[in-house]
Amino acid sequence: MLAYTLKRILSVIPVLVLVSLFVFFLLRLTPGDPAAIIAGDAATPEQLERIREAMGLNEPVVTQYFRWIGNLLRGDFGTSLISNVPVLELVAQRVWPSIALALLTIFIAICAAIPMGVLAAWKHKSWVDYLVMSFSVLGFSVPVFLVGYVLLLIFSVWLGWLPPQGYRPLSAGIWPFLERAILPALTLASIYIALIARMTRAAMLDVLNEDYIRTARAKGVGDRRLLFVHALKNAAVPIATIVGTGFALLISGVVVTETIFNIPGIGRLTVDAVLARDYPVIQAMILLTATLYVFVNLLIDLSYSLFDPRIRY
């Protein structure tokens, strides 16, 4: 297990190097000039040249890349070209709302989707199964922004139960956090409930056809114990994969939801940086997201042995 873990961690290095190369050079090949954005429309050519010189944009691209990598190895992700604030400080300000929203979304999705998938597999080809599958198709088909606006219309405009926008950290209290996070979490969860429910149903159908399940049923094991102790544990590997991957995708893909509900997360930070061509912020966000995604996949692989003792590394 230790050797496998070290090998997987070392394999992250070439992946991140390739990501850094792709991001750095792709940004500089796209049209646009950050110096012009900083200086404004009325800037003279001399002013633009001074800004480029101060930011090092006049140096060869290869030189800029290796200087950036050297700074990364020292823990320096650079300074925002627009706000003149260190990139890590900007990320630290924005990352916790996104993480809190992703955790709440995954919690809601797991609590709703796994029982739905188990029930659909148990009642295979019944109206319950068809109802769960219909909901899954609907969850995949309806755009996230439409779900968000519908929830806002119902719970904020018509009923007035919840505030329409904004974010409060968990340190401000559980209810102030939940009343502003529950609608965006439900918006995102609509997709992941559908995804996890379908995966749970498919995995449970495979397991319920195994001989040991028929033997346990013949011995008089109750349905609840049969489903949630014997069957679900052995169906957990693909479910864990989809849950872990979903969490990584949530961290990096909450742009639309954060915009609708005015949440100051890393999704909005990335969009603002792209629009302003803020190279250091864009590079840092993509590199950090890729690192998170790789390590989440590593944790998923290591978790397999907890669910299935036959899996050993």
Phi, psi and omega in degrees: 000315181296316180297319180296318181297315179297320179297318180293321179295318178294328180290345177292328187301306179297328178297313181292327176297315178297320178298316181297319178297314182298311184294313186298310185282329178295319179298324183277348175269345179281149181293154179124154182226113179298332179296321179293325178293318181292317186283332182095172185291334185270009184289144176274161177304325180293320178295318178298320180294320178296320180294316178298320179295318181294327181270357180077017182283348178275348179286160175303147184299322180297319178296319177299320181296310183292329175293321178296315179297318178300320177293322179299318181295339176265006180082015181254109180270007178093184181238139179301133179289337185266309184266349181060032178249140177306139185299317181298327177292320177297317180295317180299327179287331188255342190286326186292321174301321180292318180295317179298318179294320180294317180296317179295321179297313180296321178299312179297317182296317180295313183297329181268318191282319183295312174301323178297315180294319178296315181296320180295321179291320180294320180259045184304133179066019173258179179296331177296314179300314181295324179294315179296317180294325177295318177297321179296316178297319179295319180297325178283332190274325185278128179297151182299318183296327179291318176300316180299314181292325178295315178297320176297317181298318184285305191271340180255319184272306184285308184270332180067027182278327188229148176293145186285328186215172176105173181213138173233132180291162180297334179295340179280353182125153184293313182291315176304325177292312186292322184293339177258343182259343188291321180292311176297327178293318177295325178299310179291324184294337181302324178286313187285333172297315179298316182294311183291323179297317179295316180294319179297317179299313182296317180293320180292324178298321178296317184289320183295345177268001180285157182295322184292334176290317178295324178294316179297321178293322179293332179279358176093016177295134182295157183299317182298313179293322180297317185283310191267346179254306184279307188282312186297322180298320180281346176262006191283339185297306178294330178293317178299322179299313184289326179292314180295316178297322178298321179296315179298319179292326179296318181300322185263351189234036183256025186299309184296314182295318179296327178289316181298317186260010175054052180259126183279068182256187183286339176297310178294323177300317180295316180297315179299321180293321179295315180297326181268359183053047178274087188307310184300321181290315180300312181299315181295318183295316181291320180293317179294321178295318178297320178297315178300315182298317181295316183287329174296319177296324176297315179297323177298313180299318181291333181286343183300322183292339177287326181272328182230103182299343180288341181275117177226143180252000000 
